[in-house]
Amino acid sequence: MTLVQETAPLLRSIGQPRLLAGLKEGRADLQHHLWTHGAQPELTRAAYAELAEAVGLRGRGGAGFPVALKLADLPAKGIEAVVVNGSESEPLSRKDRLLLTLAPHLVLDGATGLARALAAKEVLIAVHDAAAAVSIRAAIRERQDPVEIQVSDSPGRFVAGEARAVLSILEGGPAVPPGRRVLPTRKGYHQRPTFLSNVETFAQLAVLARLGSREFSSTGLINEPGTQLLTVAGAVQRPGVIETPTGVPLETVLQYAGAPVAGPVLIGGYHGQWLPRSDGIRMSRPEVPVGAGIVVALGSGTCPLGEVYRVAQWLASQSAGQCGPCVFGLAALVDDFGRLLNGDPAGWHDAQRHLGLVPGRGACAHPDGSARFLASALDVFGEDVRNHLAGGCDRAVLGVLPVPGGTW
């Protein structure tokens, strides 16, 4: 039986924790961090690339892009910056802000160690959570890093967490992704080559540098070993952030969090995908869209379509306003789902048509992700759709899926 260890009220682990090791209430200062993890080794760029390739390390944001490929795409010289994307504006996610708040030195080790290996000029950190910003700035003051570190505040707007939006924020521009889709490794901060990834990725790099590929691979999947952070929320008794081996059964996560015995599950957040149930499913790519590591149990007490409609309204409000699929397509889908909720069959037919027109045409990933969330809802909640078309499901909307302004 797998040992389950608690590390803090909102932080738990299935198996031996790595990223969450030694964490308690409040920020781990430099002394406690070094006592828990030891000193950060000095590695070359080639060593980082070799380690990332050996363990198949992927970014722990939404895209899951292989770190080794990102390093290989950078030029040999002239790398401008290493950017830590701490703009965790997905309402369901908590893992990155908790790492920045409780384990900032682990994140800084990964970022500054890689920056030195790449000969990057500076480390830039974008943070939108106030407590996380205070913690990371306090940790920087405790250190004597040879590379310059700057922390910038970012807004909590959903699209502000997209990589190109983060770069725009750091350059003093608007908090929206530009229409052009250019990789940061080619044209990043001030149009110069940049390594950009999310908070957990840098913490994983810090752990990988210390453990080496063999020990790092002692847990988790063969093709993508190690651990992962999952934010578990919704109709569960014990919501929070859980560190698990990669590939852990989804049912194990839900059982530990105290989820209902049956019911649909949302994986990957509001740009993710609904699953009818968790039986036989493992938290691994490409089996499920792990994305930013979000698991939400909906439960059976709330109206599924009503929950989805609330989120659809919020997603439409988060449009960057740059393209038709986002501005008009998401607004049309909100109208479609609203009519469906009220029992209008035309709402279902129009939703199917609009969901076929939105993906692949936007200036950023927001319309694609929103359409994926809504399309999977229609697939999984077929019985609820039929109930609404027949007069309603007789369930209230309890707000299990949070939107900004509500509660988690």
N, C-alpha and C positions, 0 to 999 in steps of 0.2 A: 504494500500500500504506500502511496506517495506521501511523504511528509509535507504537511502544510504549516508554514511558519508565518506568524504575524510580525511585522516590523513597525507598524504605526497604525493608528485608527483607520486610515484610508489606504494603507499600503500593506499588501500581503504577498506571499509567494507560495507557489506550488513547486516543491523541490527547493534546492539551495539557491538563495538569492545572490545575484551578482551586482546588478545596478542598484538594487535596494539594500545591499548588505550594510549592516550597522546603522541604518537610519532610525531615528527616533523623532520625537517632537522637536520641531525647530531645525534650523540650518546646521548641517555638519560643518564645523569650522575646519581650517586647514590641518590642525593637529589631529583631530578625530578622523578626517579623511585619510591622512597618511598612515595612521594607525590601522585603519581598516583595509586599505588597498595597497599600501606601500608606495614607493616613489615611482613616478612616471619614467619609463626608459626613453632614452633618446634614440629615435629610429630614423633611418633615411627614407626618402620617397620610395625607393625600390622595395624596402622592407615593408612599408605600409601596403603597397600594391600587392606584394606577394602574400601577405597575411590576409588581405581582403579577398583575394582570388582563392586562396586555399580553403577558406570557410564559406565562400559564397555570400559574403556580407552584402546585404541590400539596405538602401535607405529606409528609415522607419517612419517616413511620412506617407503620403497617399500613393505615390507612384511606385515605390519599391524598386528604384533603379539600382543596378549593381554598382557598388562603390568602386570596384576595381576598374570597371569600364569608364566611370567618371574620371578617375585618376589618369587613365590612359589617354583620355581625350584632351587633357590639359597639355599645353606646350611645355617644352623643356625649361623655358625661362619666361620671365615677364608676368608671373602670376600676381595679380593685384591684391587679392584678399581671400581669406577664408570666412565665410558667412554662416552664422548659426541662425537658422530660422526658428525663432521662439514665438512667432506670431500664431499661436494655437487658437484660432478663431472658430473652430468647429465646436458648437455648443456642447456636444456630448463628450469631448475629449478632455482629460485631465493629466495625462501622463507627462507631457513635456513641461508644463508649468510646475508640476510637483518635483520633477528632477531639478529644474532651475532653482526652486525654492529650498529643497532639502539636500540636494547633492550637487551644488553648483561647481565644486572643484572637479568632479568627475567629468562634467561637460567641458570645463575649461581645459582640463588635461588633454582631452581628445582634440579640441580645436587648436590650442596653442602648439601641441606636439606636431600636428599635421602642418600647421602654418610654418613652423621652423623647417620641417622636412621639405616643404615646397618652396621655401624662401619667399613666402608671401609677405607683403609689406605690413599687413595688420589683420587682426581678427575683429569682425563686426558682428554684433549680436542684436537682433531685433526682438523685442519683448513687448507684449501688450498687457500682461498681467502685472498689477502694481506690486504685489508681494514678491513675485519672481524677480522683478527689476531691482527691488531693494536688496534681495538676497544675492543676486549675481554681482551687483556693485560692491557689496560688502566683501564678497569672496575675492574680487579683484584686488581690493586694498590689502588683503592678507598675503598676496603673492608678490613675487618679483620676476615676472615674466619678461624675457628680452624682447618679445614682440608686443607691439601696441595693441591694446584692446579697447574698443569703443562699444558702448551700449546705447541703443536708440529705442525710444518708445514708439510703438506702432498701434494703430487703432484696432479695435476688436472686430471690425467688419469682416465678413466671411471671405470675400475675395482678397482681402489684404494678406491672407496667409499663403497665397500662391507665390512661387519663387520669384517671378518677375515683378510682382507687386512689392515684394519685400525689397528688391533692389531699387525700385523707384522710390520707396520710402527712405531708404538709406541715402539716396542721392538728393533728397529734399523735394521729391516730386509727389504726385498724388498716389494714394494708396490703392491703386488699381493696376492690374497687369496690362502692359501695352499690347496692341493688337498683333505685333510681330512675335512669332514663336522662334526665338533664338536661344540655344543652350547657354547657360551662364559660363560653362567651360570655354566657350568661344568668345562671347561678348556678355560679360557680367557687370560687375561694379564699375561704373564709369567706362563702360564698353571694353573693359579689359578682362582677360581670362580670370575666372573666379571659381573656387570650389564652394558650393552651397549645399547644405543639407539641414535636416531638422535636428532638434535637440538630442533625441535618443540616439541618433546615428553617431554623434560625437561621443556620447557616453559609452556606446558599444565599442568604438575605436579605442577608447582609453582602457577598457577591460581587455580587449583583444591584444593590445600592445603589451600588457602586463602578463597575460596568461600564455600567449603564443597560440598557434593554430591547433596543436594537439590537445591541450587542456581545454581550450575554448570549445572544441568539438566533442567534448566528453558528454554533452547533453544535447537534446534536441534532435532534429532531423539530420540525416546524412548529407543531403544536398544543401541544406541551409541550417547548420547547427547553431547552438547557443541558446539564449533566452530571448524573450520578447515581453514588452509591457503591454497589457491590455486594460483599457478602461471599461469597466463593467457597470451598467446602469439600467434604469427602467424598473420593471416590477421584480426587484430582487430585495432580499432582506439585508444583504451586506454589499452595497455598492462601493466602488473604489477602484484603485489601480492594483492589478495583480501581475507579478512577474512569473512567467511560466516558461518551461522549455518550448522551443518552437515545435509545432506539430501536435500540441496537446489536444486531446479530444475536446471539442466544443462542449459536450455534455458535462465533462469534468469541471470546466470553468463555471458553467451555469449552476451545477449542483453545489459547488463550493460557495458561490455567491448567494445561494438560497433562492434560485429562480423557481417559478411554478413548474410542475411536472410536464405540462404541455403548453404549447403556444408558439407563435412565430418569433423569430429572432432577426434583428437587424445587425448586419456586419458591415463595418467600415464607415458608419456615420451617415450623414445626410447626402453624401455622394456615394453611398454604398449600396447594398443590396439586401432585400428581404429573403429569408429562408423560411420554409414552412415549419421546420423543426430541426433540432440539432443532431438527431440520431445518426451515428456513423460518420459524422463530419469532423475533420481535424482542422485546426487553425494553421493552415499551410497554404502557400501559393503553389500552383494556380487553382487549387481546389475551391478556395473561397477568396473573395476580395478582402484580404486582411486590411489593406489600406493603412490608416493611422491607428489600427489596433483598438477598434471600438466594438463592443458587444452589448446589445440592448435586448432584454427580454420584454416583450410587450405585455404579456399576461392576457387574461381573458375577461377582465372586468371593464375594459374601456372599448370605445367604438374605434376600430382600426381605421376606417375611412376618415373619420373625424380627426384622428391624430395626424394622419398623412396630409389632410387638407390644411391643418394649422401650419405644418412644416412647409408645405408648398407655398403658402402665402408668405412665409418668412424668406424662403429661398428666392422668390420673385423680388422681394424688397431688397435683396442683397446684390442685385444686378449691377455690374459696373457701368451699364448704360452705353456700351460700345458697339453692340451688334444686334441685329434683328432677332436671332434665335433666343437671345437672353431677354431683351426688352419686351418683345411681342410674344415670343414663343412661351416663355414661362408665365406671362400674364394670361395667355389663352388657356394654358393648362390649369391654372388656378380656377378660372371660370368653369372649365370642363369638370374638374373634381367637385366644385361647389354644386353644379347642377346634378351630378351623379349622386352626391350626398343627399340631395333632395328628391331623388327617385326619378330623374329625367333620363330615359335611355339614350337620348341624343348626347348627353354628357359623356357617356361611355364611348360611343362611336367617335366623337370629336377628340376625346383624349387619345384613343388609339391612333388616329390620323396625325395629331400634333406630335405625339411621341416618335413617330416615324420621320418627322421633318426637322426636329430640333438637333439631334446628335450630329457631330462632325462638322458643323457649320459655324461654330462660335469663335470669337476672338480669343477666348480662354477656355478652361475646362469646366467652368461653372454650369453652362447649359447641359453639357454632356453628363456630368455627375448628377445633376438634378433630375434629368430624364431617366437615368438608370434607377434612381431611388423610386421614382413614381411608376415606372414600367414594372418593376419587380413587385411593387405593392399591388397593382392590378392582377398580376399573376398569382400571388400568394393569397390575397384576400378575395378570391373568387366567390366564396360562399357569402361573405359580407356584402359584396357588390350585389349579388342576387337578392339578398335581404332588403337592401336599400331600394332596389328597383321594384320590390314587392311591397314597399311601404315603410321600411326602416328596420333597424336592428334592435331598437329598444334599449340601447346602452348609451350612457352619457360619455362625453369626452373628458377624461380625467387629467389630461396633460401629462401622460407618461413620457411622451417625447418632449423634452424641454426646448423652448425657444427663448432668446434673450428677453429678460424682463420677468421670466417665470422662475421657478425653482428647479434644482437638479433632483 
